[in-house]
Amino acid sequence: MQMVRFAAVDGFELSGSLYGDASAAQAALLIVPAMGVSQRYYAEFADWLATQGFVVFSFDYRGMGASRPTALKKSLKGLDADVVTWAEKDTAAALAWLDAQVGPQMQIHWLGHSLGGQIFGLVPNRERISRMVTVGTGSGYWLQNSPRLRNYVWWLWYFVTPVALPLFGYFPGKALKKVGDLPHGVMAQWRRWCLHRDYLMSEPGTSWRERYAAIRTPILSLSFTDDEFMSAQNTASLHGFYANAPREMRRIAPADLGVQRIGHFGFFRKHFAQTLWPQVPQWLAN
């Protein structure tokens, strides 16, 4: 693994990790992270994929993980970013950086965890992607959330966030033990989406619904019956935005694998290297 620094579209310095050898790889894959999740969380999976013939690039959005500037270590107050910034400026730059390493002849695939599968349609250079895998990706609309999440998320959206954002100037999720530290704009925008049935399509003044409907990139959706965040309805709703893309929806129960739990984050744990992980390279090879 090689740690790299690269510039976002607007020049903001970001951090990424490159796994595998581009000169020997059969294809490339970009890992696009979930909300509040560091690229480090995907390291074992990325390293394994490199042994399967892929060159893999993971990264942190601005303000997250290794892309959090030293001056903002104590507080993200003042960091100007929302989810669209992460998509249009950060993820687009990560894809462009990987493209420059592998060249135009090599296919690049996308693996989006949760938020990483939601924002594909917002990334301007998304046409460079040959295939997309989503893991635990669904709409954040709170009334469609799993019962476990719905029982307390109203408190987050109607009390905690409206109090915390003006008080701290960012969302201090680490201290609150909720999601993680997030820039003010990210949390405010995400809250708006999660309170609306149409989720990100509710953003005013956009043509995002048409943009997503125009996508033809083949999609494999991996979702889990015990996901504590995303219900089957959340999953179906979000992937419905990709209305004209070929979609294969796999909903997996822990019992299918002889385990007690997978959940929203379990896919990337090493004990699924023999069961869940091979589904990605096998589908990408078809």
Secondary structure, 3 states (H helix, E strand, C coil): CEEEEEECCCCCEEEEEEECCCCCCCEEEEEECCCCCCHHHHHHHHHHHHHCCEEEEEECCCCCHHHCCHHHCCCCCCCCCCHHHHHHHHHHHHHHHHHHHHCCCCCEEEEEECHHHHCHHHCCCHHHEEEEEEECCCCCCHHHCCHHHHHHHHHHHHHHHHHHHHHHCEEEHHHHCCCCEEEHHHHHHHHHHHCCCCHHHHCCCCCHHHHHHCCCCCEEEEEECCCCCCCHHHHHHHHHCCCCCCEEEEEECHHHHCCCCCCCCHHHCHHHCCCCCCHHHHHHCC
